[in-house]
Amino acid sequence: MVAISCGLFGFLILFERSLKIGDHVKIDECEGIVKDIRTRFTVIEDISGRETVVPNEMIISTQITNLSR
């Protein structure tokens, strides 16, 4: 069930275009550049080059600050 909901959230992110690759975002304690948006997760690269995989379910349910817009 979790995989289905994460996939649905991924499609919502892509459809609503609330995030796009290249955006500088802050999600909870994670801040960086959106490198990839998949159906189940989004990859954020921080300033040191480390990648964090954030489940799309968390992105939908957490406050996001898009520093690019």
Secondary structure, 3 states (H helix, E strand, C coil): CHHHHHHHHHHHHHHHCCCCCCCEEEECCEEEEEEEECCCEEEEECCCCCEEEEEHHHHHHCCEEECCC
